[in-house]
Structure formats: structure tokens, C-alpha cells
Amino acid sequence: MSFKNFKCVPKMIFGRGSFVQLDTVLEQERTDANDFVVFLVDDVHQHKPLAARVPNKAHDLVIYVNVDDEPTTVQVDELTAQVKAFNTKLPVSVVGLGGGSTMDLAKAVSLMLTNPGSSSEYQGWDLIKNPAVHHIGIPTVSGTGAEASRTAVLCGPVRKLGLNSDYTVFDQIIMDSELIAGVPTDQWFYTGMDCFIHCVESLQGTYLNEFAKAFAEKSMDLCREVYLDDHPEKDDKLMMASYMGGMSIAYSQVGACHAVSYGLGYVLGYHHGIGNCLAFDVLEEFYPEGVAEFRKMMEIHNITLPKNICKDLPDETIAKMVAVTKSMGPLWDNVYGKGWEEKVTDEMLTKLFRRI
């Protein structure tokens, strides 16, 4: 048996108001007068107070990215081309400021600036050959764990799959809980549930070990303080829950919910957070306690999920989702262990999707 040699984020700053230190962090990367930085900022922040606080210099490139839809390999390739057209030199850093989708775009662009071809060629595990440009993640929505993970999840020509590699991991993250105040309730809930579900899948999985368990249990407790107890320090707690949830799955794996959610996201375009919630709500056979707690949290926050979205879809649309979901081998291995192929049948998945 070979044990995972797991790379984590080497540098992190945590604390309310810590965003102000971004300029100092970037100064360490700027060694020459011509050095430039690329800022990928979620366009929800355009013309808002945060945009004015981005410490860009005259010769830096600020791109407001739209993440109304899930990030795609096409979007990454276009952004990479835009950066290359802006300057023949490589940037000294790529900064992702936003939620999981924006941070994943920053990771992917930093990789594609140093690796040839299209980002779709690198969807999978450890296909990236060259180290990325220095990159920094700054969450303004918490829950995905993108700040801690070794993947950048993209919808490609064939399926939704990440650029999983050690080079994907951020070189630096800044966790400033002031930045996540004011996120719309629905988004705050769906993205936070991504974290809660990471923990459920990790703790119920065959890949579980004490490393993953320690992070998942603590992350889950923090999620309860945020979503059940409405703790006054809930922004700080959710930010730590997200990071620890990401650390937990880094040494274990996600499960049935993420597999089903990938099918939903790829074929119907549902965002990852709400996609997970839609999937999780029909997975009580897999995760009875987790789903019961999730429904209680939904009730407290008056969250109503869309119903019957797959009930009357054409068979071929369902078949497409089933194919994507079934292709997530490591996730099903974490659910069932060896021989999962016999259990994860088209019939079983079709029934699940029809209930969503």
C-alpha cells in the first residue's frame, strides 16, 4: 500500500481585516519594476467597495470574471490567452478573489500559463507537467474548500472534472472573514452545505483515516454552530469549517452526493453548491443522519429547494447524467469499496435522478 504524499497550502493568513496584507504579500513576488500581477475577481464585486481595495498597480491586469455558470475549460483557455496577449512575460502572481469558482479559475489559469495546450487535456489526476505561476486564493464566499484543495473543477468537452495535481494547490491564501459578510442567504447556505456534505461523505467513507476524521469532525461541529446555533462568530467559524473540510477530503475522498451533483452540474448547469443540496436531499439511504440534519438546517434558514427538476426529463438527458455520475470511480470506491461497479448500476442512478 502506498500512502498519499499530500501537499498543503504553504502560507496562510487568517483574521478579520487581513485582506489589507495582500499588497505586502505581493511585494515579495515583485522583484523587478516590470513585474505584473493578474487579479481574477468575481464580477459581483465590480463597482463595489471591495473592488476599490484591490492593490493593483498601473501595469497589473485586473479581470472581472463571470461565474454565473460553472467554470469551463473554454473560459480558462480564453483567460489564459488574454493574460498572454497582455504581456509576453509571465505574471509574478495570479490572485483569485471570490468564491470557489473564481478561485478554481485562478488556479487553472496559473497552471495553463506554464503548460501547453488546452486545459481540457489536463482534466484528471496528475497530468500537469510544469509548476504553475505563483497563485493566491482569497475567498469571499466560504464552503467549497477550494482554498485548501489540489483541484480546479471545470466543465470540459466530455465531463465535469478537476485539474487535480500538487501544482494546483495555492501558494498563499488569505482568509479574511470580513469579506464573506453580506453574501445572499441562499448562496451562503448552499456553499456552506458543500462543506457540511464534504464532512458527511468523508466520515461515512471507506477511505476514512484519523487525519481526515480529525478535520471532518471539527469542520462539522463548526458547521453546526453556524447553521444550527447562529453563533455570533459564524463568519470566522464558516471560514475555518471550509478550510478544514477541504483538508479532510484531501486525505480521504468525497462520495455519492458529489458524484450525483457532478452529473446535475454538467448536464443541467446547476452550480456546485445547490447541485450538492439537490443531490443530498435524495440520498437518505446513503447518509441518513447527515440528510436529517441538513433538512433541519434548511428549515431553520427557510431554504426551499426546487422540486421535480428531473422527473419529466427525456431518458437520454437522464442517461447523460448517469454516465457522468458513474464515471466518478474514486468517489464510488469511497462509498462502497472494492466491487462498487456491481452496485452502481444505471438503474439505481436513474431512480435517484428521477427523484430530484
C-alpha positions as CSV (number, residue, x, y, z in Angstrom):
1,M,0.0,0.0,0.0
2,S,1.2,3.4,-0.9
3,F,0.3,6.4,1.4
4,K,-0.6,9.7,-0.1
5,N,2.1,12.4,0.0
6,F,-0.2,15.3,0.4
7,K,0.7,18.9,-0.4
8,C,-1.0,21.6,1.6
9,V,-1.1,25.4,1.1
10,P,2.4,26.5,2.4
11,K,1.4,30.1,3.6
12,M,-1.8,31.4,5.0
13,I,-3.0,34.5,6.8
14,F,-6.2,34.3,8.9
15,G,-8.1,37.1,10.6
16,R,-10.7,39.9,10.2
17,G,-9.2,42.7,8.1
18,S,-6.2,40.6,6.9
19,F,-7.1,41.3,3.2
20,V,-5.1,44.6,3.7
21,Q,-1.9,42.5,3.8
22,L,-2.3,41.3,0.2
23,D,-0.2,44.2,-1.1
24,T,2.7,43.3,1.3
25,V,2.5,39.6,0.2
26,L,2.6,40.6,-3.5
27,E,5.6,42.9,-2.9
28,Q,7.6,39.8,-2.0
29,E,6.9,38.5,-5.5
30,R,7.5,41.7,-7.4
31,T,11.3,41.9,-7.7
32,D,11.5,43.9,-10.9
33,A,9.9,47.2,-11.9
34,N,8.2,45.4,-14.9
35,D,6.7,42.6,-12.8
36,F,3.0,42.4,-13.1
37,V,0.2,40.6,-11.2
38,V,-3.1,39.2,-12.6
39,F,-6.2,39.7,-10.4
40,L,-9.2,37.5,-11.3
41,V,-12.1,39.0,-9.4
42,D,-15.7,37.7,-9.3
43,D,-17.7,40.3,-11.2
44,V,-20.2,40.5,-8.4
45,H,-17.6,42.8,-6.7
46,Q,-17.3,45.2,-9.7
47,H,-18.2,48.8,-8.7
48,K,-18.5,47.6,-5.1
49,P,-16.2,48.8,-2.1
50,L,-14.0,45.6,-2.4
51,A,-13.0,46.4,-6.0
52,A,-11.5,49.7,-4.8
53,R,-9.4,47.9,-2.2
54,V,-7.7,45.6,-4.8
55,P,-4.0,46.6,-4.6
56,N,-3.3,46.6,-8.3
57,K,-0.5,48.7,-9.8
58,A,-0.8,50.6,-13.1
59,H,0.8,47.8,-15.1
60,D,-1.2,44.9,-13.5
61,L,-4.1,43.2,-15.1
62,V,-7.5,43.1,-13.4
63,I,-10.1,40.8,-15.0
64,Y,-13.6,40.6,-13.6
65,V,-14.8,37.1,-14.2
66,N,-18.4,35.9,-14.6
67,V,-19.2,32.8,-12.7
68,D,-23.0,32.7,-13.2
69,D,-22.3,29.4,-14.8
70,E,-19.8,26.8,-13.6
71,P,-16.2,27.4,-14.8
72,T,-15.4,25.8,-18.1
73,T,-12.2,24.7,-19.9
74,V,-13.1,27.2,-22.7
75,Q,-13.3,30.0,-20.1
76,V,-9.9,29.0,-18.7
77,D,-8.3,28.9,-22.2
78,E,-9.7,32.3,-23.1
79,L,-8.5,33.9,-19.8
80,T,-5.0,32.3,-20.3
81,A,-4.9,33.8,-23.9
82,Q,-6.0,37.2,-22.5
83,V,-3.1,37.2,-20.0
84,K,-0.6,36.1,-22.7
85,A,-1.8,38.8,-25.0
86,F,-1.5,41.4,-22.2
87,N,2.3,40.8,-21.7
88,T,4.9,38.5,-23.2
89,K,6.3,37.9,-19.8
90,L,4.6,35.6,-17.2
91,P,2.9,37.3,-14.3
92,V,4.7,37.0,-10.9
93,S,1.3,36.0,-9.3
94,V,-2.3,35.2,-10.2
95,V,-4.8,36.2,-7.5
96,G,-8.3,34.7,-7.3
97,L,-10.7,36.9,-5.3
98,G,-14.2,35.4,-5.0
99,G,-15.9,32.1,-4.3
100,G,-14.9,28.5,-5.2
101,S,-15.5,29.1,-8.9
102,T,-13.3,32.2,-9.1
103,M,-10.5,30.5,-7.0
104,D,-10.7,27.5,-9.3
105,L,-10.3,29.8,-12.4
106,A,-7.3,31.4,-10.8
107,K,-5.7,28.0,-10.1
108,A,-6.4,26.8,-13.6
109,V,-5.1,29.9,-15.3
110,S,-1.9,29.8,-13.2
111,L,-1.4,26.2,-14.4
112,M,-2.2,26.9,-18.1
113,L,0.3,29.8,-18.3
114,T,3.1,27.3,-17.9
115,N,1.5,24.1,-19.5
116,P,0.9,23.9,-23.3
117,G,-2.4,23.1,-25.0
118,S,-6.0,23.3,-23.7
119,S,-7.0,22.9,-20.0
120,S,-9.3,20.1,-21.1
121,E,-6.2,18.0,-21.7
122,Y,-5.4,18.1,-18.0
123,Q,-8.8,17.1,-16.5
124,G,-7.9,14.1,-14.4
125,W,-5.3,13.2,-11.9
126,D,-1.6,14.4,-12.0
127,L,-1.5,15.2,-15.7
128,I,0.1,18.6,-15.2
129,K,3.8,18.5,-16.0
130,N,5.1,22.0,-15.2
131,P,4.8,24.0,-12.0
132,A,2.2,26.8,-12.0
133,V,2.8,30.6,-11.8
134,H,2.6,31.7,-8.1
135,H,-1.1,31.9,-7.2
136,I,-3.1,33.3,-4.2
137,G,-6.6,32.4,-3.1
138,I,-8.9,34.8,-1.2
139,P,-12.4,33.5,-0.5
140,T,-15.3,36.0,-0.4
141,V,-17.8,33.1,0.0
142,S,-17.0,30.1,2.3
143,G,-17.8,26.5,2.0
144,T,-16.2,24.9,-1.1
145,G,-12.8,24.3,0.5
146,A,-11.2,25.4,-2.9
147,E,-8.7,27.5,-0.8
148,A,-7.3,24.2,0.6
149,S,-7.7,21.7,-2.3
150,R,-5.4,20.3,-5.0
151,T,-8.0,20.6,-7.7
152,A,-9.6,23.2,-10.0
153,V,-13.0,21.8,-11.1
154,L,-14.0,22.6,-14.7
155,C,-16.7,21.6,-17.1
156,G,-14.9,20.3,-20.2
157,P,-16.0,18.9,-23.6
158,V,-16.7,15.5,-22.1
159,R,-17.4,15.9,-18.4
160,K,-17.0,18.0,-15.3
161,L,-13.7,17.1,-13.7
162,G,-10.9,18.9,-11.9
163,L,-7.2,19.6,-12.8
164,N,-6.0,17.5,-9.8
165,S,-2.3,18.0,-9.1
166,D,0.2,19.2,-6.5
167,Y,0.9,22.2,-8.7
168,T,-2.8,23.2,-8.4
169,V,-2.5,24.0,-4.6
170,F,-2.4,27.7,-3.8
171,D,1.0,29.1,-2.7
172,Q,-0.8,31.5,-0.4
173,I,-4.3,32.0,1.0
174,I,-5.8,34.9,2.9
175,M,-8.8,34.1,5.0
176,D,-10.5,37.4,6.0
177,S,-14.0,36.7,7.3
178,E,-15.0,40.3,6.8
179,L,-15.1,39.6,3.1
180,I,-17.8,36.9,3.4
181,A,-20.3,39.2,5.3
182,G,-23.3,40.2,3.1
183,V,-23.3,37.1,0.9
184,P,-27.0,36.4,-0.2
185,T,-28.7,33.9,2.2
186,D,-29.3,31.2,-0.4
187,Q,-25.7,31.3,-1.7
188,W,-24.3,31.4,1.9
189,F,-26.4,28.3,2.7
190,Y,-25.7,26.3,-0.5
191,T,-22.0,26.9,-0.4
192,G,-21.8,26.2,3.3
193,M,-23.6,22.9,2.7
194,D,-20.9,21.9,0.3
195,C,-18.6,22.0,3.3
196,F,-21.1,20.1,5.6
197,I,-21.5,17.4,2.8
198,H,-17.7,17.1,2.4
199,C,-17.6,16.1,6.0
200,V,-20.5,13.7,5.9
201,E,-19.0,11.9,2.8
202,S,-15.6,11.8,4.3
203,L,-16.7,10.4,7.7
204,Q,-19.0,7.8,6.1
205,G,-16.4,6.7,3.5
206,T,-14.2,3.7,3.1
207,Y,-11.2,6.0,2.7
208,L,-11.6,7.4,6.2
209,N,-8.5,7.7,8.5
210,E,-7.7,9.6,11.6
211,F,-6.2,12.5,9.6
212,A,-9.3,13.0,7.6
213,K,-11.5,12.3,10.5
214,A,-9.9,14.9,12.8
215,F,-10.5,17.7,10.2
216,A,-14.0,16.5,9.2
217,E,-15.3,16.2,12.8
218,K,-14.2,19.7,13.7
219,S,-15.4,21.2,10.5
220,M,-18.8,19.5,11.1
221,D,-19.0,20.9,14.6
222,L,-18.3,24.4,13.2
223,C,-21.0,24.0,10.5
224,R,-23.5,23.1,13.3
225,E,-22.5,26.3,15.2
226,V,-23.1,28.3,12.0
227,Y,-26.3,26.7,10.7
228,L,-28.0,25.4,13.8
229,D,-26.8,27.8,16.6
230,D,-26.4,31.1,14.6
231,H,-23.2,31.7,16.5
232,P,-22.2,35.4,16.7
233,E,-18.7,34.5,15.3
234,K,-20.3,32.5,12.5
235,D,-18.3,34.1,9.6
236,D,-15.0,33.2,11.2
237,K,-16.3,29.7,12.0
238,L,-17.6,29.1,8.5
239,M,-14.3,30.2,7.0
240,M,-12.4,27.7,9.2
241,A,-15.0,24.9,8.6
242,S,-14.5,25.4,4.8
243,Y,-10.7,25.1,5.1
244,M,-10.9,22.1,7.4
245,G,-13.5,20.4,5.2
246,G,-11.1,20.8,2.3
247,M,-8.3,19.4,4.3
248,S,-10.4,16.4,5.3
249,I,-11.2,15.4,1.7
250,A,-7.7,16.0,0.6
251,Y,-6.7,12.9,2.6
252,S,-9.9,11.0,2.0
253,Q,-12.5,11.5,-0.7
254,V,-16.0,12.8,-1.4
255,G,-18.8,10.4,-2.1
256,A,-22.3,9.7,-3.6
257,C,-23.5,13.3,-3.3
258,H,-20.6,14.8,-5.2
259,A,-20.9,12.1,-7.9
260,V,-24.6,12.8,-8.4
261,S,-24.0,16.6,-8.2
262,Y,-21.4,16.4,-11.0
263,G,-24.0,14.8,-13.3
264,L,-26.5,17.5,-12.4
265,G,-24.0,20.3,-12.9
266,Y,-22.5,19.0,-16.1
267,V,-25.8,18.3,-17.9
268,L,-28.2,20.8,-16.4
269,G,-25.7,23.5,-15.4
270,Y,-26.5,23.6,-11.7
271,H,-23.9,25.4,-9.6
272,H,-21.9,23.1,-7.3
273,G,-23.5,24.3,-4.0
274,I,-27.1,24.0,-5.0
275,G,-26.3,20.9,-7.1
276,N,-25.0,19.2,-3.9
277,C,-28.1,20.2,-1.9
278,L,-30.4,18.8,-4.6
279,A,-28.5,15.6,-4.7
280,F,-28.1,15.2,-0.9
281,D,-31.8,15.6,-0.3
282,V,-32.5,12.3,-2.1
283,L,-29.5,10.4,-0.5
284,E,-31.1,9.5,2.9
285,E,-30.3,5.8,2.1
286,F,-26.6,6.6,2.0
287,Y,-26.4,9.2,4.7
288,P,-29.5,9.1,7.0
289,E,-28.2,11.2,9.9
290,G,-26.5,13.7,7.6
291,V,-29.6,14.2,5.5
292,A,-31.8,14.6,8.5
293,E,-29.5,17.3,9.9
294,F,-29.3,19.0,6.5
295,R,-33.1,19.2,6.3
296,K,-33.3,20.7,9.8
297,M,-30.8,23.4,8.7
298,M,-32.8,24.1,5.6
299,E,-35.9,24.6,7.8
300,I,-34.2,27.0,10.1
301,H,-33.0,29.2,7.2
302,N,-36.2,28.9,5.2
303,I,-34.4,27.4,2.2
304,T,-36.7,25.8,-0.4
305,L,-35.1,23.6,-2.9
306,P,-36.5,23.3,-6.5
307,K,-38.6,20.1,-6.8
308,N,-39.2,17.6,-9.6
309,I,-36.5,19.0,-11.9
310,C,-35.6,15.6,-13.3
311,K,-39.0,13.9,-13.0
312,D,-40.1,14.6,-16.6
313,L,-36.7,14.9,-18.4
314,P,-36.2,12.9,-21.5
315,D,-34.5,9.5,-20.9
316,E,-31.4,10.5,-22.9
317,T,-30.8,13.5,-20.6
318,I,-31.0,11.3,-17.6
319,A,-28.7,8.8,-19.3
320,K,-26.1,11.6,-19.8
321,M,-26.2,12.5,-16.1
322,V,-26.0,8.8,-15.2
323,A,-22.9,8.4,-17.4
324,V,-21.1,11.4,-15.8
325,T,-22.0,10.2,-12.3
326,K,-21.0,6.6,-12.9
327,S,-17.6,7.7,-14.3
328,M,-16.6,9.0,-10.8
329,G,-14.7,5.9,-9.8
330,P,-12.7,7.1,-6.8
331,L,-15.9,8.6,-5.3
332,W,-17.9,5.4,-5.6
333,D,-14.9,3.4,-4.3
334,N,-15.1,5.7,-1.2
335,V,-18.8,4.8,-0.8
336,Y,-18.7,1.1,-1.4
337,G,-15.1,0.0,-1.5
338,K,-14.0,-2.8,-3.9
339,G,-16.6,-4.1,-6.2
340,W,-18.5,-0.8,-6.4
341,E,-19.1,-1.4,-10.1
342,E,-21.7,-4.1,-9.4
343,K,-23.6,-1.7,-7.1
344,V,-23.6,1.5,-9.0
345,T,-26.0,0.5,-11.8
346,D,-27.7,2.6,-14.4
347,E,-31.0,1.6,-12.9
348,M,-30.0,2.7,-9.4
349,L,-28.7,6.1,-10.6
350,T,-31.7,6.6,-12.9
351,K,-34.1,6.1,-9.9
352,L,-32.1,8.6,-7.9
353,F,-32.1,11.3,-10.6
354,R,-35.8,10.9,-11.2
355,R,-36.4,11.7,-7.5
356,I,-34.6,15.1,-7.8
